[in-house]
Amino acid sequence: MLSYRHAFHAGNHADVLKHCVLLALLDHLVRKDKPLTLVDTHAGAGRYALDSVHADKTGEWRNGVARIFAREALPPLLERYRRAVLAFNRGGDLRFYPGSPALLHGVLRADDRLRLFERHPTDFGFLEKAFGGGDRRVVLACEDGLRGLRALLPPPSRRALVMIDPAYERREEYPAVVDALRDGLRRFAGGCYMVWYPRLQKPESKLIAGQLLALAPPSWLHVWLDVARPAHDGFGMHGSGLVVFNPPWTLPKDLAETMPVLVDCLGQDGHARHGLECHIP
């Protein structure tokens, strides 16, 4: 079943955290001249209109990216994020939101490569319109990104950033992500891997970060953000988290400065909070 559409959730609190960290990783990696392979295993539509029927139905972006835009003073990581979103909105009005493919594409250099996977046929059609215009650096595939990842590792340049953020609609997606990371580390232990997960009142959601870290990557970082108290009925996403393998050594310090601001900015009640732990030899 392929029912998930990110258009309903574009620009929400999870996107703010996810894309803020993604940009920090990209900015670090492009400092070296050696080519990069960038992989997005669950690319979605790539770009989103915040005035669309989908986005307006939930209005989640109003409690996410809109709050960042309303804030005057931001730490460097969030200011970088705001500038990246602003680049897709002429005149300064917040009408469009760049998904991960757009942010990845925005840093591509002449010898870099971008691989985008998306299984939903409708979203893949939008992805083709946005990024299928003959750019030789970009390859699109309407297939399971976790399976497609195997053929890409290790990359020819031995430098890669892999982003994994499924919808987690099905229980099987959690172990599939862990298996994909286990295989990825076996094939290419030095790659930078970023895995997003939702914070839900489900056992699978509560366990996945620990299961990923149990793979014993060379170095790692785990950051999470709760914007509200978990619902009494157990439904709904009250936060999200990221596990990063082989993060830049500067990222923990930058996030230590950023996360309290995100709690203050995106928190919806008195239970908003964050966590940050890492091991970087």
C-alpha positions in Angstrom: 0.0 0.0 0.0 1.4 3.4 -1.1 -0.9 5.9 0.5 1.5 8.3 2.2 1.8 11.8 0.6 4.3 14.2 2.2 2.4 17.1 0.7 0.1 17.0 3.7 3.1 17.4 6.1 5.6 19.5 4.1 7.3 22.1 6.3 6.1 20.7 9.6 8.3 20.5 12.8 9.8 17.2 11.6 10.9 18.8 8.3 12.5 21.7 10.1 14.7 19.4 12.2 15.4 17.0 9.3 16.3 19.7 6.8 18.3 21.8 9.2 20.6 18.9 9.9 20.7 17.8 6.3 22.0 21.3 5.3 24.6 21.2 8.0 25.8 17.8 6.7 25.9 19.0 3.1 27.7 22.2 3.9 30.4 20.2 5.6 30.8 17.6 2.9 31.1 20.1 0.0 34.1 21.7 1.6 36.2 19.0 0.0 36.7 19.1 -3.8 36.4 15.3 -4.2 33.0 14.3 -5.8 30.0 13.3 -3.7 27.2 10.8 -4.3 24.0 12.0 -2.7 21.2 9.5 -2.2 17.6 10.1 -1.1 15.8 6.8 -0.6 12.3 8.3 -0.1 12.3 11.5 -2.2 8.6 12.3 -2.3 7.5 15.0 -4.8 10.6 17.1 -4.3 8.9 20.5 -3.9 5.6 21.6 -2.3 3.1 24.4 -2.6 2.1 25.5 0.9 -1.2 26.9 -0.4 -2.2 23.6 -2.0 -5.2 21.6 -0.9 -3.0 19.0 0.7 -0.9 21.4 2.8 -3.9 23.6 3.7 -5.9 20.5 4.9 -3.5 19.9 7.8 -1.8 23.3 8.1 1.2 21.6 9.8 3.6 24.0 8.1 2.2 26.9 10.2 3.5 25.2 13.3 6.8 24.4 11.6 8.6 26.5 9.0 6.3 29.4 9.5 7.4 29.8 13.1 11.0 29.8 12.0 10.3 32.6 9.5 8.5 34.6 12.2 11.6 34.5 14.5 14.0 37.4 14.2 17.2 36.0 15.8 18.2 32.5 14.9 21.4 30.4 15.6 23.5 29.7 12.4 22.0 26.3 11.5 18.5 27.7 11.6 19.4 30.8 9.8 21.0 28.7 7.1 17.8 26.7 6.9 15.7 29.8 6.6 17.9 31.1 3.8 17.5 27.8 1.9 13.7 27.9 2.1 13.7 31.6 1.3 15.6 30.9 -2.0 12.4 29.1 -3.2 10.1 32.0 -2.3 10.4 35.1 -4.4 9.5 38.3 -2.6 9.9 36.8 0.9 6.4 35.4 1.1 6.3 31.8 2.4 4.4 29.9 -0.4 6.7 27.0 -1.4 8.7 24.5 0.5 11.8 22.6 -0.8 11.8 18.9 0.0 15.0 17.0 0.5 15.6 16.5 -3.2 15.6 20.2 -3.8 18.0 20.9 -1.0 20.3 18.1 -2.2 20.1 19.4 -5.8 20.9 22.9 -4.6 24.5 22.0 -3.5 25.4 19.7 -6.5 28.7 20.5 -8.2 29.8 19.5 -11.6 31.1 16.1 -10.7 28.6 15.2 -7.9 25.8 12.7 -8.4 22.3 12.7 -7.0 20.2 9.5 -6.9 16.5 9.9 -6.1 14.1 7.0 -5.3 10.3 7.3 -4.9 7.8 4.5 -5.2 4.5 6.5 -5.1 3.6 6.9 -8.8 2.0 10.3 -8.4 4.8 11.8 -6.4 7.3 10.2 -8.8 5.6 12.1 -11.6 6.1 15.4 -9.8 9.7 14.4 -9.1 10.3 13.8 -12.8 8.9 17.2 -13.7 11.1 18.9 -11.2 14.4 17.0 -11.7 14.0 15.0 -14.8 15.0 17.7 -17.2 18.2 16.2 -18.6 20.6 17.0 -15.8 23.2 14.2 -16.2 24.1 14.5 -12.5 20.6 13.3 -11.5 19.1 9.8 -11.8 15.6 9.0 -10.8 14.1 5.6 -10.0 10.5 4.7 -9.2 11.4 1.8 -6.9 12.2 0.8 -3.4 15.1 3.1 -2.3 16.3 0.8 0.4 16.8 -2.0 -2.2 18.2 0.4 -4.8 20.8 1.7 -2.3 22.7 -1.6 -2.3 23.9 -1.1 -5.9 25.2 2.4 -5.1 27.6 1.4 -2.3 30.4 1.9 -2.2 30.3 4.9 -4.6 33.2 5.4 -7.0 34.5 8.5 -5.2 34.2 6.8 -1.8 32.3 9.8 -0.5 28.5 9.7 0.0 25.6 11.1 2.0 22.6 8.8 2.2 19.3 10.1 3.5 16.6 7.6 4.7 13.2 8.9 5.8 10.4 6.5 5.1 6.8 7.2 6.0 6.8 4.3 8.5 3.2 3.5 7.5 3.9 -0.2 7.9 5.5 -2.0 10.9 7.9 -3.8 8.5 9.5 -0.5 7.5 11.3 -0.2 10.8 13.3 -3.4 10.6 13.8 -2.8 6.8 15.6 0.5 7.7 17.8 -1.2 10.3 18.7 -4.0 7.8 19.5 -1.4 5.1 21.9 0.4 7.4 23.5 -2.8 8.5 24.1 -3.6 4.9 25.3 -0.1 4.1 27.9 -0.1 6.8 29.1 -3.5 5.6 29.5 -2.2 2.1 30.7 1.3 2.9 31.5 2.0 6.6 32.8 5.5 5.9 29.7 6.9 4.4 27.5 9.5 6.1 24.1 8.2 6.7 21.1 10.2 8.1 18.0 8.3 9.2 14.8 10.1 10.3 12.2 8.5 12.4 8.9 9.6 14.0 8.4 9.7 17.7 5.1 7.8 18.3 3.5 5.8 21.0 4.5 2.6 19.2 7.1 0.1 20.3 8.8 0.2 16.9 9.2 3.9 17.0 10.6 3.8 20.6 13.1 1.1 19.7 14.5 2.1 16.3 17.2 4.6 17.5 18.7 2.0 19.9 18.6 -0.7 17.2 20.4 1.6 14.8 23.1 2.5 17.3 23.5 -1.2 18.2 25.0 -1.6 14.7 28.1 0.0 16.2 28.9 2.6 13.5 32.4 4.2 13.6 30.8 7.5 15.0 27.3 8.6 15.5 24.9 11.3 16.7 21.3 11.0 17.9 19.1 14.0 18.2 15.4 14.3 18.8 12.7 16.9 19.3 9.3 16.6 21.0 7.0 19.5 20.3 4.1 18.3 22.5 3.0 15.8 25.0 2.1 12.4 23.5 -1.7 12.1 23.0 -3.6 10.1 25.5 -5.1 7.9 22.8 -1.7 7.0 21.5 -2.2 8.5 18.0 -0.3 11.2 16.3 3.4 12.2 16.0 4.5 14.2 19.0 8.1 14.6 17.7 10.8 13.1 15.6 14.4 12.1 15.7 17.5 11.7 13.6 20.3 9.2 13.8 23.5 10.2 11.9 26.4 7.9 11.2 29.8 9.5 10.7 28.6 13.1 11.4 30.9 16.1 11.2 32.7 16.7 14.4 31.3 20.2 14.5 27.6 19.1 14.5 27.2 18.3 18.2 28.2 21.8 19.2 26.0 23.4 16.5 23.0 21.3 17.6 23.6 22.1 21.3 23.1 25.7 20.3 20.2 25.1 18.0 18.0 22.6 19.8 16.9 24.8 22.7 15.8 27.4 20.2 13.8 24.8 18.3 12.1 23.7 21.5 11.2 27.3 22.3 10.1 28.1 18.7 8.2 24.9 17.8 7.0 23.8 21.1 3.2 23.5 21.3 2.8 22.9 25.0 4.9 22.7 28.2 6.1 19.2 27.3 8.3 20.3 24.4 11.9 19.0 24.9 14.9 17.7 23.1 17.7 15.2 23.4 21.2 15.0 22.0 23.9 12.4 22.4 26.9 11.5 20.3 30.1 9.5 20.0 32.7 11.0 17.7 36.2 9.7 18.3 
